[in-house]
Amino acid sequence: MTAMLADYKNQKHPMAPNEFFTHHGSLAKDLRESLEKRLKDPYGPPTTALCTTTLELGIDIGKVDKVFQVLQPPNSVSSLRQRYGRSGRRQSKSDKKGSDLRMFILEKELTIRSGLLNALRPNFIQSLAMLKLIVCDRWYEPPEESNKYFSTFIHQILAVIAQWGSVRTDHLFQLLCHLGPFKKVDTTHFKEILVHLKTKELIEQLKSGEITLGFKGNRIVEHYDFFTVFTTPVEYRIVTEKSVLGTVPIGFTFIEGQNMIFAGKYWRFESIDTEKKVITVSPIKGGKAPSFFGDGMMMHHRIAQEMYQLYQSGTFPKIENERFRFHIEGKTMQLFEEAVKNFRTLKLNLDSIIQVGEHCYLFTWMGTKVTDTLVLLLQRGGFDALRFSDFSVEIIDASRKKIKDYLYNTLLNDTFSTEFELASMLPRKQLEKEKYDRFLPDSLLYLSHGSRAFDLERLKDWVAEYFSLHI
């Protein structure tokens, strides 16, 4: 998308000086650094960077006048907060300009063929919800407490050994787990990781009993990118039987049969090649797609709940504090009223489970984790379920009664499922999201991914609350 916008400008004004540049993970390093240098130069020419999340990673890009969020909001309040914080940084005490964020959210005109989600204007409502959380509640996503961060733990094991040459295992555990930040890593996990790293030739044990780097461990530590622990979302090529549609960053759990929006149309994942990073899709017939897919990030349940409250109240939020000036333009109020009206027309103000033809739609309003947990549990129960959005599930050829019976009789009383079990239902390659996940044994990879991708307890709480209101 960034390349398309830059290319559009250059085609419209081919003789004008180029002031538009792209910045994304797939771009060559020298091109990214050239743009970063241009942005830092306080006396340089006017420059507009069309970028993905790559400029959120702590890169010093100097003074930025304005930040524009286009098409749709990010799925993270922290991300949006960081983006607008990029602008308005003072170069001197006399420069009193503040941060300037302008959002241009794409919402298409509704027709008889518009999809169900389009009618709810979710991108627009999500934008309002996130601005309210930033400005009024001063909230952003808290650190993930359930994740044991095994990938980063492996990185630190290698870093400590590289620093000291060799180390006793008890000293390593004391440093990283007992005194250090990895207090959730117990001795069983610690031993399991060391044994697995030895089988992968990342470490080896000396006759003295100390551990040192193995052949492959030395190669990893000596590589220039060893010092960066984080990774940007992996980009997958989206292809059909006939053509390549483009690329998209995938940072969440994805499942064959899942739906997505891409290139203005609605598609279903038919196959996923994790080795070649290719997703084969097929078009879904019967109406236009909803323009809601997200950006590869997971949506926190607080954002989805805030969206639900806006729909339910039907009152445009008062977004202001002493340090923030909020201004709306154009058809903003009309879009809000339209979204609320359609929310009530669908009777989502009365019930979170609705029937549309032969399909059933369940709105969790609880974010990506809970929604993905529900999708996998429904699939395990034999339903053709897929994530419809970060806060809703589509169940094909199913009735409300059948879904409600399954929720009440199975999920409400389920004491056997765990996040570990849900993660083990998916191919290993799809779970390797963090930089060093590939060096984890299956058991710890399932534990790690399950803890960060699924939330059984919150789902069970949602199901219990649903039936307390609808029995």
N, C-alpha and C positions, 0 to 999 in steps of 0.2 A: 504493500500500500504506500509506503514512504517513497519508493522508487516511482510509482505511478504518479503521485502528486508532483514530484520534481519534474518528471518527464512531461506532464501536462503543461506546466508553466513554460518549459523550454520550447515546446511546440507552438504555444500561443504567442510567445515573444522571442523568436529565435535570434534576433539581432541585439536584444538587450543583454547587458552584462549578467553573468550567472551569479545570483545571490542565494540560490536554493541548493542545499546539499543534503544528502541522505546519511543516516548513521544507524546501522543495525548490526547484529551479530554476524551475519553472513558476509558483510562487506570486508574487503581486504584491509589489513591493519594499517597500511600506509595512507589509505583514503580516510579512515576514521581519524587517525592522528592529524592529518592535514586539516580536517574540519575543526578538531578540538583546538589546534593552534590558532586557527582563524578566529574562533570564538573568544579565545583568551586575550587576543590583541585589542587593547582599549582604543587604539587609533586605526584599527583595520576597517575595511569597507563593510557596509551593511550585509548581514548574514542571517539566513533563516535555515535552521536545522530541522529537517523532517526525520523524526527518529522514533524508534520503538522504546523499550525500557532500558536500553543500553546507557543512556545518559543519566540514569538514576544511580549508577554504581559508584558514586563518590568521585567521579572525574571532575577536576577543576575546569570549569568552562567560563569563569569570569562573570562579567556583568551581562545579564539578559534583561531586556526591556519587558517582554511579554511572553507568556506561555499560553499556547492554544491547545486545548484538548479537543480533538476532532472525532467525528463519527459516533463514538460511544465512550463511556467512562471506563477507566480501569476497574478491575474487580477488587482492588485493595484501596482502602482509605489512606493507608500509609503511603502508597504509591502516588496517589493524587496529591497528598499533602507535600510530598517531596518535590513533585513536579512544579507546583505553584511556588514553592520555596526557592526554586532556582531563579526566579525573577525578582527584580527590585532590590538586589543587594547593593547597598550604598558604597560608592567609591570614595566618598568623603562625607564629613559631617553636614555639609551644606546640601547634599543630595538626599532629599526627604521622600523620594518616591518609594512606595511600598510594593509588595508583591502584586502582580497583575495576572490573574488567571481568567481566560475566556474560553467558555465551553460551547462548541458547536456540535450539537447532537443530531444525528440523522434520524428522522422519523418520516416514513413515507405516508402518502395520502392513503387512507383506508378505502378499500373497494370490497365488493362482494366476495372477491377471491383472496382477500387478505387473511393471513393466518391468525390463529387464536391469540398468540402472544403479541403480535403486532397491535391488536386492538387494545392491549393493556399499556402500550407505550413504555415498555420496561426500561429501555435505555435512559429515557428522560426521567422517569420516576426514580431510578437508581441514582442518577446524578443529583437530584434533589435530596435524596436520603443521605448521600455521602457528604454533601455540602452541609447539611444540618448536623451531621455527626461531627464534622470538623469544627464548624463555627460555634454552634450552640452547646454541644455536649463535650467538645474538645476531646473527642475519643478517636483512637486509632487502634489497629489490631495489636493485642498484647503478644508477647513472645509465646511460642508454641511450647506448652509445658509437658505434653504427653510424649514428644519426640525424644528419643535417647541419643540422637545425633551420632549414630555409629559411623557414618561416613566421615564426619569431621574428626571423630575419635581415631580412626585409622590414620588420617593425615597427621594428627598430633603424635601418634606413636612413631611414625616414620621421621617426623621432624625432631623429636627428642633423641632418637637413636643417631640421626645424622649429626646432631649437635655434639653429642658425647662420644660417638664412635661405637660404644656398646653400653648396655645398662642392665642391671638386675631387674627381674620381673616385679619383685616386691617394691623396689624403688619406683618403678614406672607406674605401678598401680597407686602408690602413695601420692606421687606427684600429680597424676592426671585425674584420679577418681576420688581419693580421700581428701586431698587438699585442693585439687583443681576443680574445673567446672563440670566434670562428667560424673557427678555423684549418683546419677541414675544407672550408671553402668556397674553392675555387681560383679563379684568375682567369677561367677559362672560364665557370664557374657564375656568377661575379660579373657578368660582361659580359652573359650571357644574361638574368639577372634585371633588370638596368638597362634593357636594350632592351625587355623585356616590360612593365616598369612604365611606360615611356614610351608604349607603344602603348595601355596602359590609362588613360592620362592621370593617373597618380599622380605622375609627375615630368616635368619638361621641362628642356631644356638651354638655357642662356643663351648669348649671343654670345661671352662670355668663356670658354666651355667648361665652366663650373661647372654643376652641376645644382641645381634648386630644385623645390619642390612644384608639381605641376600642379593643375588645377581639382579633380579628384576626390581628389587627395592632401590638399589643404587641408581638404576636407570631412571626411575620415577623421580627420585630426589634431585638428580642432576638436571632434569628437564626444566626449561625456563618457566613453565607455567605451574610449577609445584607450589609456589607461594600463594597462589590464589585458591581459596577453598571453595568459593561459590561458583556456580555455573549458571549461565542464562538458560531459559527454557530451550530444550532441543527443538530444532525446526524440522518438521516433516514435510516432504513433498506430498501434495494432494493431487491424485491422478484419477482419471476415469479410464475406461477401456480405450478411449480414442485420443485423449489429450492430457496434458499437464495443466492443472488449474493454477498452481502456485505453491507457496510454502506458508506454513503457519506454525508458531511456537506452541508446543504442547507441554504444559507444566502440571497437568492434572492426570487423574486416572482415566484412561480411555479404554473402551470395550467395543468389540465387534458388535454391530447392530445399533450402536449409538448414533444419534443424529448430530449434525452440525450445520451451521450457516456459513457459506463461503461463496464469494463472487456473486452475492445477491440471490443465491438459490439455496434450497434445502437439500442436504445430502445425508446418506446413511453410510457408516463405515462398513465396508464389505470384507476387507482384509487389512491386516496391519503387519508390515514387514519391519521389525525392529532393527534388523541388521542393516538394511538399506535405507532406513528412515523414510519409508513410503507408506502412505495410507491410500488404499484404493476405495473409491466411493462410487455410489450410484445415485442418480437423481430420484427424489421422492415426488411422485406425481400427486395431483389433486390439490391445487392451490399454491399460492406463493408462500415462501418461507417467512418465518419470523426473523426479524433482523436483530437477533440476540444470541450471541455466542460467548462473549467475554474475550479475554486476551491471554489465556493460558494460565492465569492465576486463579486460585481458589477464592470463592466468596465467603467471607465470615458470616456466621448466622446472624450477627447483629445488624448487618446491612440489609439482609433479606427481611428481618423483622421490622426494621425501620420502614422499608418499602411497604410492607403489609399495613403498618399503622397509617401511612399516608393514604393508601387506598381506602382503608376503613373509615378514617375520619372525614375524608372528602374535603379537608381544609388545607389550603395552600400554606406551607410552613413559613413561619416568620424566621428568616435566616439573617441574624445580625448580632453583633456585639460591638463593644467600643473600639475594636481594632479591625473590624471587617465591614466593608460596604458591599452590599449585594444588589445587583441590578439585573432585571430581566427585560428581554426585548421580544418583539414580534408576537408570535402566536403561543407564547409560553402558557398563559392562563387557559387558552382554548385547549391546548394539549392536555393540561392537567384535568380539566373538567371532562374531556373526552375519555381519558383513562379511567377516571372514577366512575363515569357513567357505564362504560363497558364492563368494568369490574362488577358492578351491581347487576347489569344485564345478564352476565354469566352466573349470577348468584354466588359469587365467590365471597361475598360478605356474609353469607349464611352457611356455606359448606366448602371445605377445602377439596372435596372430591366431586368432580362433575363428570357428566356423561355427554359426549358429543358424538352422535352417530353410534358407531360400533366401538369407538375408542373411549377409554377412560383417562382422565387427567387428574393427577393428585398434586396439589400445591402444598409443599411442606413449609414454605416461607422460612426455611432454616439453613440456607446456604449449601455449599457444594458438598461438604463432608457428609451431612445427614442425607442429602439427596442421593449421593452415590452409594451410601450404605443401603438405603432403601431399594435402589435399583438392583443391586446384587442379591439381596434377600428375596426380592420378587422373582428374579430370574431363577434362583435356586428353587423357588416354589412352582416353577413351570410357566410363569407368565412371560410374555414377550414385552418386557419393560425396557425403557431406555430413558436416559436423562433428556428432558425436554428443554430445561434451562437449569441454571444453578439452584433454582428453588422449586422446580416442578418435574414431575415424571409423567411420561406418556405410556399407557399400557394398551397394547393393540388387541382388538377383539376381546374385550373384557367388559364386564358390567360392574356398576358401582357396588351391587350387592356382593358379587364374588370377591371384589377387592376388599370390601369392608369385613367380610367373613374371614378372609385370610389375615388381615391386620389384627383382628380381635382374637381369633382362635390360635394363630401361630406366632405372630411377632410379639404380641402383648405378653405371651406366656413363654417366650423363647428364653431358656436359660443355658443353652448349649453353644450358641454362636459366639465367636470372638472376632476381634479385628484381625487377628492372626489368621483365622480360618478364611475370612473374606479375602485377604490378600493372597492366600495360597490358591484361590480359585483362578488367578490371573497368571499369564505367562511371565516368567522371571524377567525377561528383557523389558517388559512394560513397566516393571517396578523400579528399575535402575534409574532413578531421577537425579540423585546427588552424585557428586564427582567420583567418590570412591565406593559407591554401592556395589560395583562389579566385583569387589574383593570381599564381600560379605558372604558367609554361608547362607544357604536357603532359609534356615530357621530364623536368623537375625534379620535378614532382608524382609521376610514376611512380617516380623515383629515391628521393624522400623517403619515400613510402608503402611502397615495397618494402623499404626498409632497416628500417623500424620495424614492419612487419607480418609479414614472412616471414624464414625462416632456412634457406636451402638447405644450408649447410655442416653445421649441426647435424643436419638430416634425413638427409643422406648418411652422417654418422657413425653415426646410429642404425640405418640400413639395413645398413651394413657390420657393425656389432656384432651385429645380429639374425642375419645369415647366418653369422657366425663361430660362433654358438651353436647354429644349427639346420641345419647341413649335415653 
